[in-house]
């Protein structure tokens, strides 16, 4: 926190997300242990690991849903947690997709999507609605603009949630176990949308155990355990030739099924 | 015989209507201001600074934990000692508004807290400001939980307004006291006073019940 952003080496501007020795504790639990990680523009990074390994916390720190206690975290050239950083403004550049969708139940699919563009970006309502309908069509829900979340299936809700993030035209998209709450038959419809977003060049960090997705679009897989990054590498390399005992044990468990 | 007694009360009819009018006016003013202030307090209790939140919490506890009669006496008799001149009507309005604001504050706080954390996080993550989150995401959903007990609180307010008769305001209850001194059958007088209150309160009770049913059916959208 002590350093000011002007001291950032200029050559590092090609990095969108940078963790430098980041630590976080929940009480006595060391939930992020000396994390150092950088994500390049247009890169797709999949974060996996056993439950409680800190992977959700890791990406929740990026948009300030959780606060880091030690180390440096720079996102889009702004230091997260620095009083000089306008977090509200920074968050408009970061889309966040939740495991439990978190659509606003009192608003229709279209209203969910247009809320932030209208109130935060000050986009005229007509324009926001036009964009919103296009986004809904893009995620395969062009006819559902008037539906309330309670009238949509889990997979449909998650696709609306992704469209809601895209409506802000973010530079980064974060996904926190986006398919974990879904019935198996709905997982692929959500993953297809995520693949499409990745293929358009979005910078993404995705906490998931969907190894098929990782193989298709990720440039890198990061394996976490007990708050630390244990291993990191290209998907093919990581899946076929894990280097540590812990990643071998983890892959053994999730790939067996 | 009942008929005769009712006839003997007929002369008090204009007075009773005045009393009922006073009860309704007092309640209505305290309802409007109490609701506005109560929502303000509830929102600040959750979203304001720690100091503000603690002060509001302490005040609400104090008011909820003391009898209304005591509060109204304090306002009516103590404030003039401090140089603040108050007529009985203003004192009654202040006391009733304050009492209601405090109870409504608690109702609003409970409503806000009932909104799942993920809703606030979603709004936060999309870059909505604190007040936008409250206005667009939290309050509309909190209203589901808030509305039925809010209307219930209005019923209590109307009944609590009877306490203002203690500082000499001629509301429905005080009219009862005045009439009872002139006629033989006090029981009938207060029966009619009770009917007067019930006539005002019953529509609200029905509304509260209707809202409760509506709320469980809606998609979180509040439609009256």
Interface residues (C-beta under 8 A of the other chain):
Chain A: X63 X65 X88 X89 X91 X92 X94 X95 X96 X98 X100 X102 X103 X104 X105 X106 X115 X116 X119 X120 X148 X149 X150 X151 X161 X164 X165 X168
Chain B: X116 X118 X119 X121 X122 X123 X124 X125 X126 X127 X128 X129 X132 X136 X137 X140 X141 X219 X220 X221 X222
